[in-house]
Amino acid sequence: MVDTHAHLGVCEPADGELVADARRTGVSRILTVGLDEASNREAIGAAEEHEGVFASVGRHPNSASGFDEAAAGDIEELADHELVRAIGETGLDYFRDSAPRDAQREAFVAQIAIARRTRLPLVIHLRDQPGTSDALDDTFATLAEQAEGVTVILHCCSVPPDRIGEAIERGWYCSFAGNVTYPKSDDLRETARLVPDDLLLAETDSPFLAPQSLRGKPNQPANVVEVGELLASERGVSYGELERTVEANAARIFRW
C-alpha cells in the first residue's frame, strides 16, 4: 500500500519512526505534503532522508493570506527538486476563516498555473461549512476553467455522491482518508463505491483523521492500511486487489 497524503512534519513521532512503522505494515511509498514555505522545505528534507518518501510543495488555503508573486516563485523553484512530485495542497476552505476567500482563490489559481508549467499533479484541499456547497461549487468551477490538462487529486475526498460524477467525468483522482471509516460516513462510502478503479487513491492525512479503530488519536502513514481495507470491503474486492489498484494509480501520477 501507499499513503498518498501525509504531513510527516506535523506528526509527533520522528520521521524515521513514522517511515519504519509504515514499512512494517506494508506501506512502501509516502507523499508528505507541505503547507507553507517552511513545511515545504521540511517535506523535501524528509524525502531526501528517507527512501520511499516524496514531497509535495504548496500553500494551504488556510495560510493563503499574503500569497504573492514571491510565494508563487518559491513554490515553482522548489518544484524543480527531483523528489518533489506534486503541487499543493491548495484549494478552498470555507469551513475556517483563517484566510479571506479572495486570498484563497488567488493562491489557488496561481498554484494551478504552477502545476501546469511544471507538469506536476495538483493536490486539492476542499472544505465547506456544514450544509453548504460554496467551496465545492467554487473549487469545481475554478478547476474546470483553469486546470484543463492538469492532473487533479481531490485530497481527503468529501464530494457527495450526487456530485462525484462531475469529478469522474473530468478524470480527477479521488483520494480517501480515515474519515471514510467513520460510522456516520455513509454518503462518503457511497462516493467511494462510485469512483472508477483508475481514479482511486488512499491516504491518511496524518496526523489528522485517524481511522475508526484509532479515532481521537494522532494518525500516521501506517494506518492507510485500515483505509484500504474499508475501501476494499465497500467495493467488493480483496485487499490485495485494492492495494494493487491504488499502487498503480499512485505510481502513474507521482512517477515513483
ZADO-1210 file (C-alpha; in nm, 4 decimals, padded with zeros to 6 digits):
<atoms>
<atom x="00.0000" y="00.0000" z="00.0000" code="MET" pos="1"/>
<atom x="00.0976" y="00.3660" z="-00.0369" code="VAL" pos="2"/>
<atom x="-00.0018" y="00.6771" z="00.1562" code="ASP" pos="3"/>
<atom x="-00.0642" y="00.9495" z="-00.0993" code="THR" pos="4"/>
<atom x="-00.1092" y="01.2315" z="00.1521" code="HIS" pos="5"/>
<atom x="00.0565" y="01.2791" z="00.4905" code="ALA" pos="6"/>
<atom x="00.2197" y="01.5629" z="00.6835" code="HIS" pos="7"/>
<atom x="00.5216" y="01.3992" z="00.8432" code="LEU" pos="8"/>
<atom x="00.6495" y="01.7260" z="00.9857" code="GLY" pos="9"/>
<atom x="00.3268" y="01.7805" z="01.1805" code="VAL" pos="10"/>
<atom x="00.3282" y="01.4326" z="01.3351" code="CYS" pos="11"/>
<atom x="00.4732" y="01.3902" z="01.6839" code="GLU" pos="12"/>
<atom x="00.6990" y="01.0859" z="01.6256" code="PRO" pos="13"/>
<atom x="01.0190" y="01.1468" z="01.4329" code="ALA" pos="14"/>
<atom x="01.0026" y="01.0989" z="01.0578" code="ASP" pos="15"/>
<atom x="01.2233" y="00.7903" z="01.0759" code="GLY" pos="16"/>
<atom x="00.9904" y="00.6227" z="01.3248" code="GLU" pos="17"/>
<atom x="00.6857" y="00.7023" z="01.1130" code="LEU" pos="18"/>
<atom x="00.8501" y="00.5622" z="00.7999" code="VAL" pos="19"/>
<atom x="00.9664" y="00.2471" z="00.9823" code="ALA" pos="20"/>
<atom x="00.6187" y="00.1850" z="01.1241" code="ASP" pos="21"/>
<atom x="00.4686" y="00.2297" z="00.7794" code="ALA" pos="22"/>
<atom x="00.7079" y="-00.0174" z="00.6224" code="ARG" pos="23"/>
<atom x="00.6223" y="-00.2775" z="00.8851" code="ARG" pos="24"/>
<atom x="00.2593" y="-00.2640" z="00.7743" code="THR" pos="25"/>
<atom x="00.3486" y="-00.2884" z="00.4049" code="GLY" pos="26"/>
<atom x="00.3362" y="00.0827" z="00.3160" code="VAL" pos="27"/>
<atom x="00.6136" y="00.1355" z="00.0625" code="SER" pos="28"/>
<atom x="00.5639" y="00.4970" z="-00.0505" code="ARG" pos="29"/>
<atom x="00.4573" y="00.8174" z="00.1275" code="ILE" pos="30"/>
<atom x="00.3843" y="01.1598" z="-00.0165" code="LEU" pos="31"/>
<atom x="00.4500" y="01.4176" z="00.2549" code="THR" pos="32"/>
<atom x="00.2738" y="01.7431" z="00.1812" code="VAL" pos="33"/>
<atom x="00.3871" y="02.0978" z="00.2540" code="GLY" pos="34"/>
<atom x="00.1546" y="02.3704" z="00.3759" code="LEU" pos="35"/>
<atom x="00.3750" y="02.6802" z="00.3517" code="ASP" pos="36"/>
<atom x="00.7330" y="02.7909" z="00.2864" code="GLU" pos="37"/>
<atom x="00.8806" y="02.6283" z="00.5968" code="ALA" pos="38"/>
<atom x="00.6924" y="02.2988" z="00.5774" code="SER" pos="39"/>
<atom x="00.7607" y="02.2691" z="00.2040" code="ASN" pos="40"/>
<atom x="01.1305" y="02.2577" z="00.2866" code="ARG" pos="41"/>
<atom x="01.0704" y="02.0144" z="00.5717" code="GLU" pos="42"/>
<atom x="00.8844" y="01.7874" z="00.3298" code="ALA" pos="43"/>
<atom x="01.1743" y="01.7916" z="00.0866" code="ILE" pos="44"/>
<atom x="01.4158" y="01.7236" z="00.3719" code="GLY" pos="45"/>
<atom x="01.2153" y="01.4187" z="00.4796" code="ALA" pos="46"/>
<atom x="01.2159" y="01.2916" z="00.1221" code="ALA" pos="47"/>
<atom x="01.5915" y="01.3353" z="00.0978" code="GLU" pos="48"/>
<atom x="01.6492" y="01.1495" z="00.4224" code="GLU" pos="49"/>
<atom x="01.4118" y="00.8549" z="00.3868" code="HIS" pos="50"/>
<atom x="01.3821" y="00.6160" z="00.0953" code="GLU" pos="51"/>
<atom x="01.0269" y="00.5849" z="-00.0345" code="GLY" pos="52"/>
<atom x="00.9258" y="00.9338" z="00.0811" code="VAL" pos="53"/>
<atom x="00.8423" y="01.2035" z="-00.1737" code="PHE" pos="54"/>
<atom x="00.7280" y="01.5636" z="-00.1345" code="ALA" pos="55"/>
<atom x="00.4521" y="01.7963" z="-00.2458" code="SER" pos="56"/>
<atom x="00.5017" y="02.1730" z="-00.2157" code="VAL" pos="57"/>
<atom x="00.2364" y="02.4425" z="-00.1964" code="GLY" pos="58"/>
<atom x="00.0439" y="02.6934" z="00.0135" code="ARG" pos="59"/>
<atom x="-00.2593" y="02.5651" z="00.2059" code="HIS" pos="60"/>
<atom x="-00.5734" y="02.7792" z="00.1698" code="PRO" pos="61"/>
<atom x="-00.5784" y="02.8427" z="00.5449" code="ASN" pos="62"/>
<atom x="-00.2387" y="03.0117" z="00.5009" code="SER" pos="63"/>
<atom x="-00.3249" y="03.1964" z="00.1813" code="ALA" pos="64"/>
<atom x="-00.3068" y="03.5462" z="00.3306" code="SER" pos="65"/>
<atom x="-00.0090" y="03.7332" z="00.1907" code="GLY" pos="66"/>
<atom x="00.0404" y="03.4968" z="-00.1025" code="PHE" pos="67"/>
<atom x="00.2161" y="03.6921" z="-00.3771" code="ASP" pos="68"/>
<atom x="00.4452" y="03.6526" z="-00.6769" code="GLU" pos="69"/>
<atom x="00.7407" y="03.5789" z="-00.4495" code="ALA" pos="70"/>
<atom x="00.5499" y="03.2995" z="-00.2780" code="ALA" pos="71"/>
<atom x="00.4487" y="03.1539" z="-00.6119" code="ALA" pos="72"/>
<atom x="00.8060" y="03.1781" z="-00.7367" code="GLY" pos="73"/>
<atom x="00.9329" y="02.9976" z="-00.4288" code="ASP" pos="74"/>
<atom x="00.6949" y="02.7058" z="-00.4870" code="ILE" pos="75"/>
<atom x="00.7907" y="02.6837" z="-00.8519" code="GLU" pos="76"/>
<atom x="01.1603" y="02.6877" z="-00.7668" code="GLU" pos="77"/>
<atom x="01.1159" y="02.4077" z="-00.5117" code="LEU" pos="78"/>
<atom x="00.9184" y="02.2091" z="-00.7686" code="ALA" pos="79"/>
<atom x="01.2418" y="02.1569" z="-00.9628" code="ASP" pos="80"/>
<atom x="01.3710" y="01.9255" z="-00.6882" code="HIS" pos="81"/>
<atom x="01.3862" y="01.5664" z="-00.8096" code="GLU" pos="82"/>
<atom x="01.1869" y="01.4375" z="-00.5107" code="LEU" pos="83"/>
<atom x="00.9016" y="01.6869" z="-00.5452" code="VAL" pos="84"/>
<atom x="00.6205" y="01.5048" z="-00.7213" code="ARG" pos="85"/>
<atom x="00.3180" y="01.7333" z="-00.6759" code="ALA" pos="86"/>
<atom x="00.1985" y="02.0894" z="-00.6167" code="ILE" pos="87"/>
<atom x="-00.0206" y="02.1677" z="-00.3149" code="GLY" pos="88"/>
<atom x="-00.2068" y="02.1250" z="-00.1131" code="GLU" pos="89"/>
<atom x="-00.4080" y="02.4163" z="-00.2400" code="THR" pos="90"/>
<atom x="-00.7744" y="02.4855" z="-00.2898" code="GLY" pos="91"/>
<atom x="-01.0563" y="02.6432" z="-00.0903" code="LEU" pos="92"/>
<atom x="-01.1511" y="02.6094" z="00.2757" code="ASP" pos="93"/>
<atom x="-01.4733" y="02.7889" z="00.3682" code="TYR" pos="94"/>
<atom x="-01.5050" y="02.5960" z="00.6949" code="PHE" pos="95"/>
<atom x="-01.2480" y="02.8163" z="00.8686" code="ARG" pos="96"/>
<atom x="-01.1894" y="03.1904" z="00.8444" code="ASP" pos="97"/>
<atom x="-00.8101" y="03.1634" z="00.8577" code="SER" pos="98"/>
<atom x="-00.7699" y="03.3448" z="00.5255" code="ALA" pos="99"/>
<atom x="-01.0041" y="03.5663" z="00.3202" code="PRO" pos="100"/>
<atom x="-01.1754" y="03.3850" z="00.0371" code="ARG" pos="101"/>
<atom x="-01.0277" y="03.6203" z="-00.2228" code="ASP" pos="102"/>
<atom x="-00.6782" y="03.5385" z="-00.0979" code="ALA" pos="103"/>
<atom x="-00.7543" y="03.1678" z="-00.1120" code="GLN" pos="104"/>
<atom x="-00.8787" y="03.1951" z="-00.4686" code="ARG" pos="105"/>
<atom x="-00.5717" y="03.3941" z="-00.5772" code="GLU" pos="106"/>
<atom x="-00.3315" y="03.1395" z="-00.4275" code="ALA" pos="107"/>
<atom x="-00.5355" y="02.8548" z="-00.5752" code="PHE" pos="108"/>
<atom x="-00.5291" y="02.9911" z="-00.9298" code="VAL" pos="109"/>
<atom x="-00.1578" y="03.0655" z="-00.9043" code="ALA" pos="110"/>
<atom x="-00.0790" y="02.7098" z="-00.7973" code="GLN" pos="111"/>
<atom x="-00.2888" y="02.5640" z="-01.0779" code="ILE" pos="112"/>
<atom x="-00.0674" y="02.7607" z="-01.3156" code="ALA" pos="113"/>
<atom x="00.2459" y="02.6290" z="-01.1420" code="ILE" pos="114"/>
<atom x="00.1225" y="02.2727" z="-01.1763" code="ALA" pos="115"/>
<atom x="00.0635" y="02.3272" z="-01.5459" code="ARG" pos="116"/>
<atom x="00.4068" y="02.4793" z="-01.6047" code="ARG" pos="117"/>
<atom x="00.5897" y="02.2126" z="-01.4046" code="THR" pos="118"/>
<atom x="00.3707" y="01.9282" z="-01.5335" code="ARG" pos="119"/>
<atom x="00.3172" y="01.8064" z="-01.1800" code="LEU" pos="120"/>
<atom x="-00.0124" y="01.6833" z="-01.0343" code="PRO" pos="121"/>
<atom x="-00.2180" y="01.9245" z="-00.8248" code="LEU" pos="122"/>
<atom x="-00.3338" y="01.8302" z="-00.4720" code="VAL" pos="123"/>
<atom x="-00.6678" y="01.9900" z="-00.3845" code="ILE" pos="124"/>
<atom x="-00.7987" y="02.0784" z="-00.0383" code="HIS" pos="125"/>
<atom x="-01.1737" y="02.1337" z="-00.0284" code="LEU" pos="126"/>
<atom x="-01.3846" y="02.2006" z="00.2808" code="ARG" pos="127"/>
<atom x="-01.7273" y="02.3575" z="00.3208" code="ASP" pos="128"/>
<atom x="-01.9350" y="02.4829" z="00.6062" code="GLN" pos="129"/>
<atom x="-02.1816" y="02.2092" z="00.7091" code="PRO" pos="130"/>
<atom x="-02.4908" y="02.2089" z="00.4926" code="GLY" pos="131"/>
<atom x="-02.3368" y="02.4282" z="00.2226" code="THR" pos="132"/>
<atom x="-02.1601" y="02.3642" z="-00.1071" code="SER" pos="133"/>
<atom x="-01.9985" y="02.7034" z="-00.1751" code="ASP" pos="134"/>
<atom x="-01.6391" y="02.5757" z="-00.1577" code="ALA" pos="135"/>
<atom x="-01.7299" y="02.2709" z="-00.3656" code="LEU" pos="136"/>
<atom x="-01.9016" y="02.4852" z="-00.6279" code="ASP" pos="137"/>
<atom x="-01.6171" y="02.7366" z="-00.6436" code="ASP" pos="138"/>
<atom x="-01.3463" y="02.4682" z="-00.6489" code="THR" pos="139"/>
<atom x="-01.5090" y="02.2693" z="-00.9271" code="PHE" pos="140"/>
<atom x="-01.5742" y="02.5846" z="-01.1315" code="ALA" pos="141"/>
<atom x="-01.2151" y="02.7048" z="-01.0892" code="THR" pos="142"/>
<atom x="-01.0689" y="02.3686" z="-01.1839" code="LEU" pos="143"/>
<atom x="-01.2984" y="02.3377" z="-01.4846" code="ALA" pos="144"/>
<atom x="-01.1931" y="02.6827" z="-01.6045" code="GLU" pos="145"/>
<atom x="-00.8235" y="02.6807" z="-01.5137" code="GLN" pos="146"/>
<atom x="-00.6973" y="02.3218" z="-01.4841" code="ALA" pos="147"/>
<atom x="-00.7615" y="02.1675" z="-01.8233" code="GLU" pos="148"/>
<atom x="-00.4772" y="01.9226" z="-01.8859" code="GLY" pos="149"/>
<atom x="-00.3585" y="01.9283" z="-01.5231" code="VAL" pos="150"/>
<atom x="-00.3681" y="01.6061" z="-01.3199" code="THR" pos="151"/>
<atom x="-00.6027" y="01.6841" z="-01.0297" code="VAL" pos="152"/>
<atom x="-00.6201" y="01.4953" z="-00.6999" code="ILE" pos="153"/>
<atom x="-00.9143" y="01.5602" z="-00.4675" code="LEU" pos="154"/>
<atom x="-00.7349" y="01.5043" z="-00.1383" code="HIS" pos="155"/>
<atom x="-00.9459" y="01.3705" z="00.1500" code="CYS" pos="156"/>
<atom x="-01.2312" y="01.3404" z="-00.0958" code="CYS" pos="157"/>
<atom x="-01.5576" y="01.4603" z="00.0570" code="SER" pos="158"/>
<atom x="-01.7601" y="01.5089" z="-00.2609" code="VAL" pos="159"/>
<atom x="-02.1204" y="01.3910" z="-00.2149" code="PRO" pos="160"/>
<atom x="-02.2442" y="01.1033" z="-00.4297" code="PRO" pos="161"/>
<atom x="-02.4643" y="01.3291" z="-00.6419" code="ASP" pos="162"/>
<atom x="-02.1649" y="01.5461" z="-00.7419" code="ARG" pos="163"/>
<atom x="-01.8860" y="01.2905" z="-00.7784" code="ILE" pos="164"/>
<atom x="-01.9837" y="01.2261" z="-01.1396" code="GLY" pos="165"/>
<atom x="-01.8557" y="01.5724" z="-01.2300" code="GLU" pos="166"/>
<atom x="-01.5105" y="01.4830" z="-01.0979" code="ALA" pos="167"/>
<atom x="-01.5134" y="01.1427" z="-01.2638" code="ILE" pos="168"/>
<atom x="-01.6119" y="01.2910" z="-01.5993" code="GLU" pos="169"/>
<atom x="-01.3125" y="01.5263" z="-01.5845" code="ARG" pos="170"/>
<atom x="-01.0726" y="01.2488" z="-01.4830" code="GLY" pos="171"/>
<atom x="-00.9921" y="01.3879" z="-01.1398" code="TRP" pos="172"/>
<atom x="-00.8400" y="01.1427" z="-00.8923" code="TYR" pos="173"/>
<atom x="-01.0286" y="01.0869" z="-00.5654" code="CYS" pos="174"/>
<atom x="-00.8241" y="01.0096" z="-00.2547" code="SER" pos="175"/>
<atom x="-00.9989" y="00.8744" z="00.0549" code="PHE" pos="176"/>
<atom x="-00.8770" y="00.9180" z="00.4122" code="ALA" pos="177"/>
<atom x="-00.9650" y="00.7801" z="00.7551" code="GLY" pos="178"/>
<atom x="-01.2994" y="00.9599" z="00.7732" code="ASN" pos="179"/>
<atom x="-01.4375" y="00.7136" z="00.5182" code="VAL" pos="180"/>
<atom x="-01.4278" y="00.4551" z="00.8015" code="THR" pos="181"/>
<atom x="-01.6459" y="00.6561" z="01.0434" code="TYR" pos="182"/>
<atom x="-01.9885" y="00.5101" z="01.1243" code="PRO" pos="183"/>
<atom x="-02.1787" y="00.8192" z="01.0066" code="LYS" pos="184"/>
<atom x="-01.9884" y="00.8499" z="00.6759" code="SER" pos="185"/>
<atom x="-02.2459" y="00.6610" z="00.4699" code="ASP" pos="186"/>
<atom x="-02.2518" y="00.9188" z="00.1899" code="ASP" pos="187"/>
<atom x="-01.8738" y="00.9203" z="00.1693" code="LEU" pos="188"/>
<atom x="-01.8668" y="00.5421" z="00.1432" code="ARG" pos="189"/>
<atom x="-02.1222" y="00.5618" z="-00.1367" code="GLU" pos="190"/>
<atom x="-01.8950" y="00.8087" z="-00.3145" code="THR" pos="191"/>
<atom x="-01.6028" y="00.5685" z="-00.2675" code="ALA" pos="192"/>
<atom x="-01.8025" y="00.2928" z="-00.4327" code="ARG" pos="193"/>
<atom x="-01.8755" y="00.5122" z="-00.7349" code="LEU" pos="194"/>
<atom x="-01.5180" y="00.6131" z="-00.8179" code="VAL" pos="195"/>
<atom x="-01.3691" y="00.4043" z="-01.1032" code="PRO" pos="196"/>
<atom x="-01.0654" y="00.1905" z="-01.0283" code="ASP" pos="197"/>
<atom x="-00.8360" y="00.4081" z="-01.2379" code="ASP" pos="198"/>
<atom x="-00.9173" y="00.7239" z="-01.0362" code="LEU" pos="199"/>
<atom x="-00.8951" y="00.5768" z="-00.6843" code="LEU" pos="200"/>
<atom x="-00.6336" y="00.6688" z="-00.4217" code="LEU" pos="201"/>
<atom x="-00.5927" y="00.6184" z="-00.0451" code="ALA" pos="202"/>
<atom x="-00.4273" y="00.8380" z="00.2165" code="GLU" pos="203"/>
<atom x="-00.4084" y="00.9152" z="00.5873" code="THR" pos="204"/>
<atom x="-00.3752" y="01.2957" z="00.6028" code="ASP" pos="205"/>
<atom x="-00.1556" y="01.2217" z="00.9058" code="SER" pos="206"/>
<atom x="-00.1614" y="01.3312" z="01.1813" code="PRO" pos="207"/>
<atom x="-00.5293" y="01.4080" z="01.1192" code="PHE" pos="208"/>
<atom x="-00.8329" y="01.1871" z="01.0541" code="LEU" pos="209"/>
<atom x="-00.7197" y="00.8642" z="01.2183" code="ALA" pos="210"/>
<atom x="-00.9389" y="00.5726" z="01.1069" code="PRO" pos="211"/>
<atom x="-01.2180" y="00.4472" z="01.3283" code="GLN" pos="212"/>
<atom x="-01.0147" y="00.1975" z="01.5314" code="SER" pos="213"/>
<atom x="-00.7800" y="00.4808" z="01.6357" code="LEU" pos="214"/>
<atom x="-01.0216" y="00.7706" z="01.6238" code="ARG" pos="215"/>
<atom x="-00.9215" y="01.0548" z="01.8519" code="GLY" pos="216"/>
<atom x="-00.5544" y="00.9573" z="01.8425" code="LYS" pos="217"/>
<atom x="-00.2800" y="01.1008" z="01.6204" code="PRO" pos="218"/>
<atom x="-00.2774" y="00.9405" z="01.2789" code="ASN" pos="219"/>
<atom x="00.0271" y="00.8107" z="01.0905" code="GLN" pos="220"/>
<atom x="00.1016" y="00.6631" z="00.7455" code="PRO" pos="221"/>
<atom x="00.0893" y="00.3032" z="00.8673" code="ALA" pos="222"/>
<atom x="-00.2850" y="00.3455" z="00.9206" code="ASN" pos="223"/>
<atom x="-00.3556" y="00.3795" z="00.5495" code="VAL" pos="224"/>
<atom x="-00.3922" y="00.0014" z="00.5588" code="VAL" pos="225"/>
<atom x="-00.7176" y="00.0363" z="00.7523" code="GLU" pos="226"/>
<atom x="-00.8444" y="00.2837" z="00.4933" code="VAL" pos="227"/>
<atom x="-00.7550" y="00.0361" z="00.2207" code="GLY" pos="228"/>
<atom x="-00.9326" y="-00.2460" z="00.3985" code="GLU" pos="229"/>
<atom x="-01.2515" y="-00.0409" z="00.4238" code="LEU" pos="230"/>
<atom x="-01.2329" y="00.0634" z="00.0584" code="LEU" pos="231"/>
<atom x="-01.1815" y="-00.2971" z="-00.0480" code="ALA" pos="232"/>
<atom x="-01.4821" y="-00.4114" z="00.1535" code="SER" pos="233"/>
<atom x="-01.7069" y="-00.1368" z="00.0190" code="GLU" pos="234"/>
<atom x="-01.6027" y="-00.2028" z="-00.3397" code="ARG" pos="235"/>
<atom x="-01.6380" y="-00.5801" z="-00.3095" code="GLY" pos="236"/>
<atom x="-01.2767" y="-00.6693" z="-00.3865" code="VAL" pos="237"/>
<atom x="-00.9934" y="-00.8261" z="-00.1926" code="SER" pos="238"/>
<atom x="-00.7482" y="-00.6056" z="-00.0069" code="TYR" pos="239"/>
<atom x="-00.4727" y="-00.7282" z="-00.2381" code="GLY" pos="240"/>
<atom x="-00.6649" y="-00.6161" z="-00.5455" code="GLU" pos="241"/>
<atom x="-00.7426" y="-00.2778" z="-00.3902" code="LEU" pos="242"/>
<atom x="-00.3776" y="-00.2372" z="-00.2933" code="GLU" pos="243"/>
<atom x="-00.2605" y="-00.3104" z="-00.6476" code="ARG" pos="244"/>
<atom x="-00.5096" y="-00.0609" z="-00.7904" code="THR" pos="245"/>
<atom x="-00.4055" y="00.2207" z="-00.5590" code="VAL" pos="246"/>
<atom x="-00.0347" y="00.1487" z="-00.6002" code="GLU" pos="247"/>
<atom x="-00.0635" y="00.1509" z="-00.9800" code="ALA" pos="248"/>
<atom x="-00.2564" y="00.4779" z="-00.9827" code="ASN" pos="249"/>
<atom x="-00.0096" y="00.6461" z="-00.7462" code="ALA" pos="250"/>
<atom x="00.2888" y="00.5231" z="-00.9471" code="ALA" pos="251"/>
<atom x="00.1374" y="00.6679" z="-01.2631" code="ARG" pos="252"/>
<atom x="00.0614" y="01.0054" z="-01.1019" code="ILE" pos="253"/>
<atom x="00.3738" y="01.0565" z="-00.8922" code="PHE" pos="254"/>
<atom x="00.6273" y="00.8660" z="-01.1073" code="ARG" pos="255"/>
<atom x="00.7663" y="00.6703" z="-00.8145" code="TRP" pos="256"/>
</atoms>
